[in-house]
């Protein structure tokens, strides 16, 4: 199985299965001498961790990061950084009924067809627990660009919808569901619990805002910033579409109207960051496990709340990778 490596100047290799001993990542290319904080890394993992938000999976995992290499006395060494998170709450019997069943929209059939074998316990490599590696990579990427602010927010979750406001305060606490209208928090919790009891699930949309991004990031022709951001975000299992700037609205607006405001291009022109705010949107599909399996198992009726830190992490990895590329040949 290939495809477990992402990035060039700064790269991550993720490994492990959801019901194996651990999930891990090797982060390579992080410059030496950057200040490392175990508590800051753990804080990012806690945002993604299961069992902490009402209406999401009931699986309880501490998700404690163990740094095996690449850090010494609170500083990065410049060598490969290896980190693992041990799986401590596996209930493989919960997945016994899925051993001979195929979930449409999941990797069950395609993995079996491609490799001739699959780990049905939690989905193996297709499990959401693989994203632990991405969050760890995102933390180390943030050390490379400490002034860059990356924030993902829930725009639509089932019947709940929020229209993007350019004046939104990115430092604000948007609650456990990442929904900027905090008055809806209790209603969202009730809604998700209802879906869980029905064995149902929903998708939705999220937006990503990046402030203080340096101009000049992106490598035409094939490694445009928009192309690498798209690949990074679409590599997250539940994401099915990506756009930036006006996105699909471009099909409905005239050229004169679009060109009247540089902000319509979402901070990326010609595949290169222009130094302005970057604005992106992604769409999530409903969770594939539904019906009786969803009612009895430990599954998310909507993955978006726990996916937001993963989304942010993949964006950070792309930006740090392109920043190091740019620095490599800058005068």
Phi and psi restraints in degrees (value plus and minus 20) as a CYANA .aco file:
   2 UNK   PHI    -122.3   -82.3
   2 UNK   PSI    -190.7  -150.7
   3 UNK   PHI      63.3   103.3
   3 UNK   PSI      -2.1    37.9
   4 UNK   PHI    -120.4   -80.4
   4 UNK   PSI     -15.8    24.2
   5 UNK   PHI    -129.3   -89.3
   5 UNK   PSI     113.3   153.3
   6 UNK   PHI    -155.4  -115.4
   6 UNK   PSI     114.6   154.6
   7 UNK   PHI      82.8   122.8
   7 UNK   PSI     143.9   183.9
   8 UNK   PHI    -140.1  -100.1
   8 UNK   PSI     -93.7   -53.7
   9 UNK   PHI     -90.9   -50.9
   9 UNK   PSI     -58.4   -18.4
  10 UNK   PHI    -139.3   -99.3
  10 UNK   PSI     101.9   141.9
  11 UNK   PHI    -152.7  -112.7
  11 UNK   PSI     136.8   176.8
  12 UNK   PHI    -145.9  -105.9
  12 UNK   PSI     124.3   164.3
  13 UNK   PHI    -142.4  -102.4
  13 UNK   PSI      96.5   136.5
  14 UNK   PHI    -117.8   -77.8
  14 UNK   PSI     131.7   171.7
  15 UNK   PHI    -170.3  -130.3
  15 UNK   PSI     140.9   180.9
  16 UNK   PHI      86.6   126.6
  16 UNK   PSI     138.9   178.9
  17 UNK   PHI    -137.5   -97.5
  17 UNK   PSI     139.7   179.7
  18 UNK   PHI     -84.0   -44.0
  18 UNK   PSI     -47.1    -7.1
  19 UNK   PHI    -133.6   -93.6
  19 UNK   PSI      -3.4    36.6
  20 UNK   PHI    -105.7   -65.7
  20 UNK   PSI    -192.1  -152.1
  21 UNK   PHI     -84.2   -44.2
  21 UNK   PSI     -55.4   -15.4
  22 UNK   PHI    -181.3  -141.3
  22 UNK   PSI     141.1   181.1
  23 UNK   PHI    -127.7   -87.7
  23 UNK   PSI     119.8   159.8
  24 UNK   PHI    -167.7  -127.7
  24 UNK   PSI     152.5   192.5
  25 UNK   PHI    -171.3  -131.3
  25 UNK   PSI     126.2   166.2
  26 UNK   PHI    -132.7   -92.7
  26 UNK   PSI      99.4   139.4
  27 UNK   PHI    -124.4   -84.4
  27 UNK   PSI      98.8   138.8
  28 UNK   PHI    -138.3   -98.3
  28 UNK   PSI     124.8   164.8
  29 UNK   PHI      79.0   119.0
  29 UNK   PSI     -19.5    20.5
  30 UNK   PHI     -91.1   -51.1
  30 UNK   PSI     104.4   144.4
  31 UNK   PHI     -79.3   -39.3
  31 UNK   PSI     137.4   177.4
  32 UNK   PHI     -98.5   -58.5
  32 UNK   PSI     137.7   177.7
  33 UNK   PHI      63.6   103.6
  33 UNK   PSI     -12.8    27.2
  34 UNK   PHI    -104.7   -64.7
  34 UNK   PSI     119.6   159.6
  35 UNK   PHI     -91.7   -51.7
  35 UNK   PSI     106.0   146.0
  36 UNK   PHI    -126.3   -86.3
  36 UNK   PSI     118.4   158.4
  37 UNK   PHI    -147.8  -107.8
  37 UNK   PSI      95.6   135.6
  38 UNK   PHI     -81.0   -41.0
  38 UNK   PSI     -59.2   -19.2
  39 UNK   PHI     -88.2   -48.2
  39 UNK   PSI     -57.0   -17.0
  40 UNK   PHI     -87.4   -47.4
  40 UNK   PSI     -61.1   -21.1
  41 UNK   PHI     -81.3   -41.3
  41 UNK   PSI     -64.6   -24.6
  42 UNK   PHI     -85.8   -45.8
  42 UNK   PSI     -54.7   -14.7
  43 UNK   PHI     -81.3   -41.3
  43 UNK   PSI     -59.3   -19.3
  44 UNK   PHI     -87.8   -47.8
  44 UNK   PSI     -60.6   -20.6
  45 UNK   PHI     -86.4   -46.4
  45 UNK   PSI     -55.6   -15.6
  46 UNK   PHI     -83.4   -43.4
  46 UNK   PSI     -53.1   -13.1
  47 UNK   PHI     -84.4   -44.4
  47 UNK   PSI     -52.7   -12.7
  48 UNK   PHI    -109.4   -69.4
  48 UNK   PSI     -40.4    -0.4
  49 UNK   PHI     -79.8   -39.8
  49 UNK   PSI     126.7   166.7
  50 UNK   PHI     -98.6   -58.6
  50 UNK   PSI     144.1   184.1
  51 UNK   PHI      57.2    97.2
  51 UNK   PSI      -5.1    34.9
  52 UNK   PHI    -137.9   -97.9
  52 UNK   PSI     -27.4    12.6
  53 UNK   PHI    -144.5  -104.5
  53 UNK   PSI     108.3   148.3
  54 UNK   PHI     -79.2   -39.2
  54 UNK   PSI     110.3   150.3
  55 UNK   PHI      74.5   114.5
  55 UNK   PSI     -22.9    17.1
  56 UNK   PHI    -125.6   -85.6
  56 UNK   PSI    -190.1  -150.1
  57 UNK   PHI     -75.5   -35.5
  57 UNK   PSI     127.0   167.0
  58 UNK   PHI    -108.0   -68.0
  58 UNK   PSI     -22.8    17.2
  59 UNK   PHI     -81.5   -41.5
  59 UNK   PSI     112.6   152.6
  60 UNK   PHI    -129.2   -89.2
  60 UNK   PSI      96.8   136.8
  61 UNK   PHI    -155.0  -115.0
  61 UNK   PSI     114.0   154.0
  62 UNK   PHI     -91.8   -51.8
  62 UNK   PSI     -50.8   -10.8
  63 UNK   PHI      30.5    70.5
  63 UNK   PSI      33.6    73.6
  64 UNK   PHI    -104.9   -64.9
  64 UNK   PSI     106.7   146.7
  65 UNK   PHI     -99.7   -59.7
  65 UNK   PSI     111.7   151.7
  66 UNK   PHI    -134.8   -94.8
  66 UNK   PSI      91.7   131.7
  67 UNK   PHI    -106.2   -66.2
  67 UNK   PSI      99.2   139.2
  68 UNK   PHI    -116.7   -76.7
  68 UNK   PSI     -45.4    -5.4
  69 UNK   PHI    -180.7  -140.7
  69 UNK   PSI     146.0   186.0
  70 UNK   PHI      67.5   107.5
  70 UNK   PSI     -21.4    18.6
  71 UNK   PHI    -153.5  -113.5
  71 UNK   PSI     115.3   155.3
  72 UNK   PHI    -166.2  -126.2
  72 UNK   PSI     108.3   148.3
  73 UNK   PHI      30.9    70.9
  73 UNK   PSI      23.3    63.3
  74 UNK   PHI      57.2    97.2
  74 UNK   PSI      -6.9    33.1
  75 UNK   PHI    -151.8  -111.8
  75 UNK   PSI     127.8   167.8
  76 UNK   PHI     -94.0   -54.0
  76 UNK   PSI     124.7   164.7
  77 UNK   PHI    -112.9   -72.9
  77 UNK   PSI     -34.5     5.5
  78 UNK   PHI      71.7   111.7
  78 UNK   PSI     -29.6    10.4
  79 UNK   PHI    -111.6   -71.6
  79 UNK   PSI     148.7   188.7
  80 UNK   PHI     -75.5   -35.5
  80 UNK   PSI     114.4   154.4
  81 UNK   PHI    -122.1   -82.1
  81 UNK   PSI      97.2   137.2
  82 UNK   PHI    -128.5   -88.5
  82 UNK   PSI     109.6   149.6
  83 UNK   PHI    -156.0  -116.0
  83 UNK   PSI     117.6   157.6
  84 UNK   PHI    -144.8  -104.8
  84 UNK   PSI     135.2   175.2
  85 UNK   PHI    -148.2  -108.2
  85 UNK   PSI      98.2   138.2
  86 UNK   PHI     -96.1   -56.1
  86 UNK   PSI     120.2   160.2
  87 UNK   PHI    -101.6   -61.6
  87 UNK   PSI     101.1   141.1
  88 UNK   PHI    -142.6  -102.6
  88 UNK   PSI     -23.1    16.9
  89 UNK   PHI    -152.6  -112.6
  89 UNK   PSI      33.8    73.8
  90 UNK   PHI    -106.7   -66.7
  90 UNK   PSI     108.8   148.8
  91 UNK   PHI    -145.1  -105.1
  91 UNK   PSI      53.8    93.8
  92 UNK   PHI     -80.4   -40.4
  92 UNK   PSI     -45.4    -5.4
  93 UNK   PHI     -84.2   -44.2
  93 UNK   PSI     -43.1    -3.1
  94 UNK   PHI     -82.9   -42.9
  94 UNK   PSI     -39.4     0.6
  95 UNK   PHI    -126.9   -86.9
  95 UNK   PSI     -14.7    25.3
  96 UNK   PHI     -77.5   -37.5
  96 UNK   PSI     -58.4   -18.4
  97 UNK   PHI     -90.1   -50.1
  97 UNK   PSI     -38.7     1.3
  98 UNK   PHI    -107.2   -67.2
  98 UNK   PSI     -24.9    15.1
  99 UNK   PHI     -79.9   -39.9
  99 UNK   PSI     -57.6   -17.6
 100 UNK   PHI    -134.6   -94.6
 100 UNK   PSI      -1.9    38.1
 101 UNK   PHI    -139.5   -99.5
 101 UNK   PSI     128.2   168.2
 102 UNK   PHI    -132.2   -92.2
 102 UNK   PSI     108.5   148.5
 103 UNK   PHI    -116.3   -76.3
 103 UNK   PSI      94.5   134.5
 104 UNK   PHI     -77.6   -37.6
 104 UNK   PSI     116.1   156.1
 105 UNK   PHI      71.4   111.4
 105 UNK   PSI     -34.6     5.4
 106 UNK   PHI    -117.9   -77.9
 106 UNK   PSI    -200.0  -160.0
 107 UNK   PHI    -109.9   -69.9
 107 UNK   PSI     -10.6    29.4
 108 UNK   PHI     -74.4   -34.4
 108 UNK   PSI     -77.9   -37.9
 109 UNK   PHI     -93.1   -53.1
 109 UNK   PSI     -61.2   -21.2
 110 UNK   PHI     -87.4   -47.4
 110 UNK   PSI     -57.5   -17.5
 111 UNK   PHI     -84.0   -44.0
 111 UNK   PSI     -62.9   -22.9
 112 UNK   PHI     -83.8   -43.8
 112 UNK   PSI     -63.1   -23.1
 113 UNK   PHI     -85.6   -45.6
 113 UNK   PSI     -59.7   -19.7
 114 UNK   PHI     -97.6   -57.6
 114 UNK   PSI     -64.0   -24.0
 115 UNK   PHI    -128.2   -88.2
 115 UNK   PSI     -33.1     6.9
 116 UNK   PHI      59.2    99.2
 116 UNK   PSI     -17.6    22.4
 117 UNK   PHI    -178.2  -138.2
 117 UNK   PSI     129.8   169.8
 118 UNK   PHI    -167.0  -127.0
 118 UNK   PSI     131.8   171.8
 119 UNK   PHI    -115.1   -75.1
 119 UNK   PSI      84.6   124.6
 120 UNK   PHI     -95.9   -55.9
 120 UNK   PSI     -32.2     7.8
 121 UNK   PHI     -95.0   -55.0
 121 UNK   PSI      75.7   115.7
 122 UNK   PHI      57.0    97.0
 122 UNK   PSI     -17.6    22.4
 123 UNK   PHI      76.8   116.8
 123 UNK   PSI     -22.1    17.9
 124 UNK   PHI      40.6    80.6
 124 UNK   PSI    -146.0  -106.0
 125 UNK   PHI     -90.2   -50.2
 125 UNK   PSI     -40.0     0.0
 126 UNK   PHI    -104.5   -64.5
 126 UNK   PSI     -19.4    20.6
 127 UNK   PHI     -91.2   -51.2
 127 UNK   PSI     131.4   171.4
 128 UNK   PHI     -83.0   -43.0
 128 UNK   PSI     -38.8     1.2
 129 UNK   PHI     -86.9   -46.9
 129 UNK   PSI     -39.3     0.7
 130 UNK   PHI     -79.3   -39.3
 130 UNK   PSI     -46.2    -6.2
 131 UNK   PHI     -90.1   -50.1
 131 UNK   PSI     -30.8     9.2
 132 UNK   PHI     -74.4   -34.4
 132 UNK   PSI     -63.0   -23.0
 133 UNK   PHI     -80.6   -40.6
 133 UNK   PSI     -57.0   -17.0
 134 UNK   PHI     -89.6   -49.6
 134 UNK   PSI     -58.9   -18.9
 135 UNK   PHI     -86.1   -46.1
 135 UNK   PSI     -60.0   -20.0
 136 UNK   PHI     -83.4   -43.4
 136 UNK   PSI     -65.2   -25.2
 137 UNK   PHI     -80.0   -40.0
 137 UNK   PSI     -59.3   -19.3
 138 UNK   PHI     -84.3   -44.3
 138 UNK   PSI     -56.0   -16.0
 139 UNK   PHI     -81.8   -41.8
 139 UNK   PSI     -68.2   -28.2
 140 UNK   PHI     -88.3   -48.3
 140 UNK   PSI     -52.4   -12.4
 141 UNK   PHI     -83.8   -43.8
 141 UNK   PSI     -55.3   -15.3
 142 UNK   PHI     -86.1   -46.1
 142 UNK   PSI     -43.4    -3.4
 143 UNK   PHI     -89.4   -49.4
 143 UNK   PSI     -47.3    -7.3
 144 UNK   PHI     -94.2   -54.2
 144 UNK   PSI     -55.2   -15.2
 145 UNK   PHI    -147.0  -107.0
 145 UNK   PSI      50.8    90.8
 146 UNK   PHI     -86.6   -46.6
 146 UNK   PSI     -41.6    -1.6
 147 UNK   PHI    -108.3   -68.3
 147 UNK   PSI     -31.9     8.1
 148 UNK   PHI     -97.9   -57.9
 148 UNK   PSI     111.7   151.7
 149 UNK   PHI    -127.0   -87.0
 149 UNK   PSI     102.4   142.4
 150 UNK   PHI    -140.1  -100.1
 150 UNK   PSI     103.5   143.5
 151 UNK   PHI    -156.9  -116.9
 151 UNK   PSI     105.4   145.4
 152 UNK   PHI    -124.6   -84.6
 152 UNK   PSI     119.4   159.4
 153 UNK   PHI    -154.9  -114.9
 153 UNK   PSI     125.8   165.8
 154 UNK   PHI     -95.3   -55.3
 154 UNK   PSI     102.7   142.7
 155 UNK   PHI    -118.5   -78.5
 155 UNK   PSI     -53.1   -13.1
 156 UNK   PHI    -167.9  -127.9
 156 UNK   PSI     110.4   150.4
 157 UNK   PHI    -159.5  -119.5
 157 UNK   PSI      81.5   121.5
 158 UNK   PHI      38.6    78.6
 158 UNK   PSI    -140.4  -100.4
 159 UNK   PHI    -105.0   -65.0
 159 UNK   PSI     -23.9    16.1
 160 UNK   PHI    -117.3   -77.3
 160 UNK   PSI     109.1   149.1
 161 UNK   PHI    -160.0  -120.0
 161 UNK   PSI     121.1   161.1
 162 UNK   PHI    -151.4  -111.4
 162 UNK   PSI     109.5   149.5
 163 UNK   PHI    -108.1   -68.1
 163 UNK   PSI     110.4   150.4
 164 UNK   PHI     -76.9   -36.9
 164 UNK   PSI     113.6   153.6
 165 UNK   PHI    -139.3   -99.3
 165 UNK   PSI      95.0   135.0
 166 UNK   PHI     -76.5   -36.5
 166 UNK   PSI     -41.1    -1.1
 167 UNK   PHI    -108.1   -68.1
 167 UNK   PSI     -12.2    27.8
 168 UNK   PHI     -80.1   -40.1
 168 UNK   PSI     120.6   160.6
 169 UNK   PHI    -104.2   -64.2
 169 UNK   PSI      88.7   128.7
 170 UNK   PHI     -88.6   -48.6
 170 UNK   PSI     -35.5     4.5
 171 UNK   PHI    -110.6   -70.6
 171 UNK   PSI     -22.6    17.4
 172 UNK   PHI     -93.4   -53.4
 172 UNK   PSI     128.7   168.7
 173 UNK   PHI    -103.5   -63.5
 173 UNK   PSI      94.0   134.0
 174 UNK   PHI    -113.3   -73.3
 174 UNK   PSI      -5.4    34.6
 175 UNK   PHI      60.1   100.1
 175 UNK   PSI    -199.7  -159.7
 176 UNK   PHI     -86.6   -46.6
 176 UNK   PSI     -37.5     2.5
 177 UNK   PHI    -125.8   -85.8
 177 UNK   PSI     -16.4    23.6
 178 UNK   PHI      44.3    84.3
 178 UNK   PSI       4.6    44.6
 179 UNK   PHI    -120.6   -80.6
 179 UNK   PSI      96.9   136.9
 180 UNK   PHI     -79.3   -39.3
 180 UNK   PSI     -41.2    -1.2
 181 UNK   PHI    -110.6   -70.6
 181 UNK   PSI      70.6   110.6
 182 UNK   PHI     -83.6   -43.6
 182 UNK   PSI     -38.5     1.5
 183 UNK   PHI     -86.1   -46.1
 183 UNK   PSI     -35.8     4.2
 184 UNK   PHI    -114.1   -74.1
 184 UNK   PSI     -20.6    19.4
 185 UNK   PHI     -76.5   -36.5
 185 UNK   PSI     -70.4   -30.4
 186 UNK   PHI     -84.7   -44.7
 186 UNK   PSI     -59.7   -19.7
 187 UNK   PHI     -85.2   -45.2
 187 UNK   PSI     -57.6   -17.6
 188 UNK   PHI     -85.3   -45.3
 188 UNK   PSI     -62.0   -22.0
 189 UNK   PHI     -79.6   -39.6
 189 UNK   PSI     -66.2   -26.2
 190 UNK   PHI     -82.1   -42.1
 190 UNK   PSI     -60.7   -20.7
 191 UNK   PHI     -82.4   -42.4
 191 UNK   PSI     -66.2   -26.2
 192 UNK   PHI     -87.1   -47.1
 192 UNK   PSI     -58.7   -18.7
 193 UNK   PHI     -83.4   -43.4
 193 UNK   PSI     -56.7   -16.7
 194 UNK   PHI     -84.5   -44.5
 194 UNK   PSI     -62.4   -22.4
 195 UNK   PHI     -81.0   -41.0
 195 UNK   PSI     -63.2   -23.2
 196 UNK   PHI     -79.4   -39.4
 196 UNK   PSI     -64.6   -24.6
 197 UNK   PHI     -87.2   -47.2
 197 UNK   PSI     -46.9    -6.9
 198 UNK   PHI    -107.6   -67.6
 198 UNK   PSI     -28.4    11.6
 199 UNK   PHI      51.3    91.3
 199 UNK   PSI      11.9    51.9
 200 UNK   PHI    -137.4   -97.4
 200 UNK   PSI     151.7   191.7
 201 UNK   PHI    -169.6  -129.6
 201 UNK   PSI     143.3   183.3
 202 UNK   PHI    -158.0  -118.0
 202 UNK   PSI     139.8   179.8
 203 UNK   PHI    -126.2   -86.2
 203 UNK   PSI    -172.9  -132.9
 204 UNK   PHI     143.5   183.5
 204 UNK   PSI    -179.9  -139.9
 205 UNK   PHI    -155.6  -115.6
 205 UNK   PSI     133.6   173.6
 206 UNK   PHI    -155.4  -115.4
 206 UNK   PSI     131.4   171.4
 207 UNK   PHI    -134.6   -94.6
 207 UNK   PSI     132.9   172.9
 208 UNK   PHI    -146.0  -106.0
 208 UNK   PSI     108.3   148.3
 209 UNK   PHI    -137.7   -97.7
 209 UNK   PSI     113.2   153.2
 210 UNK   PHI    -143.1  -103.1
 210 UNK   PSI     101.7   141.7
 211 UNK   PHI    -132.8   -92.8
 211 UNK   PSI     131.8   171.8
 212 UNK   PHI      47.7    87.7
 212 UNK   PSI       5.4    45.4
 213 UNK   PHI     -95.4   -55.4
 213 UNK   PSI     111.0   151.0
 214 UNK   PHI     -81.9   -41.9
 214 UNK   PSI     126.5   166.5
 215 UNK   PHI     -94.1   -54.1
 215 UNK   PSI     132.9   172.9
 216 UNK   PHI      76.0   116.0
 216 UNK   PSI     -15.0    25.0
 217 UNK   PHI    -105.5   -65.5
 217 UNK   PSI     113.3   153.3
 218 UNK   PHI     110.9   150.9
 218 UNK   PSI     120.8   160.8
 219 UNK   PHI    -146.8  -106.8
 219 UNK   PSI      66.6   106.6
 220 UNK   PHI     -82.9   -42.9
 220 UNK   PSI     127.9   167.9
 221 UNK   PHI    -119.8   -79.8
 221 UNK   PSI     -50.4   -10.4
 222 UNK   PHI    -115.1   -75.1
 222 UNK   PSI     -36.3     3.7
 223 UNK   PHI    -130.3   -90.3
 223 UNK   PSI      19.4    59.4
 224 UNK   PHI     -75.1   -35.1
 224 UNK   PSI     130.4   170.4
 225 UNK   PHI     -79.4   -39.4
 225 UNK   PSI     -61.4   -21.4
 226 UNK   PHI     -83.2   -43.2
 226 UNK   PSI     -55.1   -15.1
 227 UNK   PHI     -89.0   -49.0
 227 UNK   PSI     -63.4   -23.4
 228 UNK   PHI     -91.8   -51.8
 228 UNK   PSI     -55.9   -15.9
 229 UNK   PHI     -84.2   -44.2
 229 UNK   PSI     -61.3   -21.3
 230 UNK   PHI     -81.1   -41.1
 230 UNK   PSI     -67.8   -27.8
 231 UNK   PHI     -82.2   -42.2
 231 UNK   PSI     -62.5   -22.5
 232 UNK   PHI     -79.9   -39.9
 232 UNK   PSI     -64.8   -24.8
 233 UNK   PHI     -97.8   -57.8
 233 UNK   PSI     -58.4   -18.4
 234 UNK   PHI     -91.8   -51.8
 234 UNK   PSI     -34.9     5.1
 235 UNK   PHI     -94.5   -54.5
 235 UNK   PSI     -33.6     6.4
 236 UNK   PHI     -94.9   -54.9
 236 UNK   PSI     106.4   146.4
 237 UNK   PHI     -71.4   -31.4
 237 UNK   PSI     -58.3   -18.3
 238 UNK   PHI    -112.1   -72.1
 238 UNK   PSI     -24.1    15.9
 239 UNK   PHI    -108.0   -68.0
 239 UNK   PSI     111.9   151.9
 240 UNK   PHI    -139.4   -99.4
 240 UNK   PSI     -29.5    10.5
 241 UNK   PHI    -173.8  -133.8
 241 UNK   PSI     137.0   177.0
 242 UNK   PHI    -161.9  -121.9
 242 UNK   PSI     121.9   161.9
 243 UNK   PHI    -170.8  -130.8
 243 UNK   PSI     143.4   183.4
 244 UNK   PHI    -159.1  -119.1
 244 UNK   PSI     138.1   178.1
 245 UNK   PHI      41.8    81.8
 245 UNK   PSI    -157.2  -117.2
 246 UNK   PHI     -89.4   -49.4
 246 UNK   PSI     -39.6     0.4
 247 UNK   PHI      37.6    77.6
 247 UNK   PSI    -147.6  -107.6
 248 UNK   PHI     -85.2   -45.2
 248 UNK   PSI     -40.0     0.0
 249 UNK   PHI     -85.2   -45.2
 249 UNK   PSI     -38.2     1.8
 250 UNK   PHI     -77.5   -37.5
 250 UNK   PSI     -49.6    -9.6
 251 UNK   PHI     -91.1   -51.1
 251 UNK   PSI     -34.1     5.9
 252 UNK   PHI    -130.6   -90.6
 252 UNK   PSI     -20.6    19.4
 253 UNK   PHI    -139.9   -99.9
 253 UNK   PSI     123.3   163.3
 254 UNK   PHI     -93.0   -53.0
 254 UNK   PSI     140.6   180.6
 255 UNK   PHI     -82.4   -42.4
 255 UNK   PSI     -57.9   -17.9
 256 UNK   PHI     -83.8   -43.8
 256 UNK   PSI     -60.4   -20.4
 257 UNK   PHI     -87.4   -47.4
 257 UNK   PSI     -63.1   -23.1
 258 UNK   PHI     -84.2   -44.2
 258 UNK   PSI     -65.2   -25.2
 259 UNK   PHI     -93.7   -53.7
 259 UNK   PSI     -29.0    11.0
 260 UNK   PHI     -94.3   -54.3
 260 UNK   PSI     -34.6     5.4
 261 UNK   PHI    -161.7  -121.7
 261 UNK   PSI      94.5   134.5
 262 UNK   PHI     -80.5   -40.5
 262 UNK   PSI     -47.1    -7.1
 263 UNK   PHI     -83.6   -43.6
 263 UNK   PSI     -38.4     1.6
 264 UNK   PHI     -84.9   -44.9
 264 UNK   PSI     -37.4     2.6
 265 UNK   PHI    -114.2   -74.2
 265 UNK   PSI     -11.9    28.1
 266 UNK   PHI      42.9    82.9
 266 UNK   PSI       8.1    48.1
 267 UNK   PHI      62.0   102.0
 267 UNK   PSI     -14.6    25.4
 268 UNK   PHI    -152.4  -112.4
 268 UNK   PSI     102.2   142.2
 269 UNK   PHI    -150.0  -110.0
 269 UNK   PSI     109.7   149.7
 270 UNK   PHI      44.1    84.1
 270 UNK   PSI       3.1    43.1
 271 UNK   PHI      60.4   100.4
 271 UNK   PSI     -11.2    28.8
 272 UNK   PHI    -144.4  -104.4
 272 UNK   PSI     118.2   158.2
 273 UNK   PHI     -84.8   -44.8
 273 UNK   PSI     118.7   158.7
 274 UNK   PHI    -124.5   -84.5
 274 UNK   PSI     -14.2    25.8
 275 UNK   PHI      72.3   112.3
 275 UNK   PSI     -29.2    10.8
 276 UNK   PHI    -109.7   -69.7
 276 UNK   PSI     155.3   195.3
 277 UNK   PHI     -78.5   -38.5
 277 UNK   PSI     111.6   151.6
 278 UNK   PHI    -113.9   -73.9
 278 UNK   PSI     111.8   151.8
 279 UNK   PHI    -147.6  -107.6
 279 UNK   PSI     106.1   146.1
 280 UNK   PHI    -153.8  -113.8
 280 UNK   PSI     139.7   179.7
 281 UNK   PHI    -155.1  -115.1
 281 UNK   PSI     125.1   165.1
 282 UNK   PHI    -153.3  -113.3
 282 UNK   PSI     132.0   172.0
 283 UNK   PHI    -133.4   -93.4
 283 UNK   PSI     115.5   155.5
 284 UNK   PHI    -126.8   -86.8
 284 UNK   PSI     119.2   159.2
 285 UNK   PHI    -102.5   -62.5
 285 UNK   PSI     140.4   180.4
 286 UNK   PHI     -83.8   -43.8
 286 UNK   PSI     129.0   169.0
 287 UNK   PHI     -76.2   -36.2
 287 UNK   PSI     117.5   157.5
 288 UNK   PHI     -93.7   -53.7
 288 UNK   PSI     -47.7    -7.7
 289 UNK   PHI    -101.6   -61.6
 289 UNK   PSI      94.1   134.1
 290 UNK   PHI    -154.1  -114.1
 290 UNK   PSI     158.5   198.5
 291 UNK   PHI      51.5    91.5
 291 UNK   PSI    -166.8  -126.8
 292 UNK   PHI     -79.6   -39.6
 292 UNK   PSI     -58.5   -18.5
 293 UNK   PHI     -82.3   -42.3
 293 UNK   PSI     -58.2   -18.2
 294 UNK   PHI     -91.1   -51.1
 294 UNK   PSI     -54.2   -14.2
 295 UNK   PHI     -89.9   -49.9
 295 UNK   PSI     -58.4   -18.4
 296 UNK   PHI    -115.0   -75.0
 296 UNK   PSI     -44.7    -4.7
 297 UNK   PHI    -108.1   -68.1
 297 UNK   PSI    -189.2  -149.2
 298 UNK   PHI    -134.5   -94.5
 298 UNK   PSI      56.9    96.9
 299 UNK   PHI    -143.1  -103.1
 299 UNK   PSI     134.8   174.8
 300 UNK   PHI    -106.6   -66.6
 300 UNK   PSI     105.3   145.3
 301 UNK   PHI     -90.8   -50.8
 301 UNK   PSI     -39.3     0.7
 302 UNK   PHI    -170.5  -130.5
 302 UNK   PSI     106.3   146.3
 303 UNK   PHI    -105.6   -65.6
 303 UNK   PSI     -33.6     6.4
 304 UNK   PHI     -75.5   -35.5
 304 UNK   PSI     -69.0   -29.0
 305 UNK   PHI     -75.0   -35.0
 305 UNK   PSI     -60.7   -20.7
 306 UNK   PHI    -105.4   -65.4
 306 UNK   PSI     -33.2     6.8
 307 UNK   PHI    -105.3   -65.3
 307 UNK   PSI     -38.2     1.8
 308 UNK   PHI     -77.5   -37.5
 308 UNK   PSI     -65.1   -25.1
 309 UNK   PHI     -86.1   -46.1
 309 UNK   PSI     -46.2    -6.2
 310 UNK   PHI     -89.9   -49.9
 310 UNK   PSI     -63.7   -23.7
 311 UNK   PHI     -78.0   -38.0
 311 UNK   PSI     -68.9   -28.9
 312 UNK   PHI     -79.4   -39.4
 312 UNK   PSI     -60.8   -20.8
 313 UNK   PHI     -84.4   -44.4
 313 UNK   PSI     -63.1   -23.1
 314 UNK   PHI     -85.0   -45.0
 314 UNK   PSI     -56.2   -16.2
 315 UNK   PHI     -85.7   -45.7
 315 UNK   PSI     -63.4   -23.4
 316 UNK   PHI     -80.7   -40.7
 316 UNK   PSI     -60.6   -20.6
 317 UNK   PHI     -83.0   -43.0
 317 UNK   PSI     -64.7   -24.7
 318 UNK   PHI     -81.8   -41.8
 318 UNK   PSI     -67.2   -27.2
 319 UNK   PHI     -84.4   -44.4
 319 UNK   PSI     -63.0   -23.0
 320 UNK   PHI     -85.4   -45.4
 320 UNK   PSI     -59.7   -19.7
 321 UNK   PHI     -80.6   -40.6
 321 UNK   PSI     -68.0   -28.0
 322 UNK   PHI     -90.1   -50.1
 322 UNK   PSI     -52.9   -12.9
 323 UNK   PHI     -83.3   -43.3
 323 UNK   PSI     -63.6   -23.6
 324 UNK   PHI     -88.4   -48.4
 324 UNK   PSI     -54.2   -14.2
 325 UNK   PHI     -82.8   -42.8
 325 UNK   PSI     -66.0   -26.0
 326 UNK   PHI     -82.2   -42.2
 326 UNK   PSI     -62.4   -22.4
 327 UNK   PHI     -87.9   -47.9
 327 UNK   PSI     -47.1    -7.1
 328 UNK   PHI     -84.0   -44.0
 328 UNK   PSI     -52.0   -12.0
 329 UNK   PHI    -143.3  -103.3
 329 UNK   PSI      -4.4    35.6
 330 UNK   PHI     -96.0   -56.0
 330 UNK   PSI     127.5   167.5
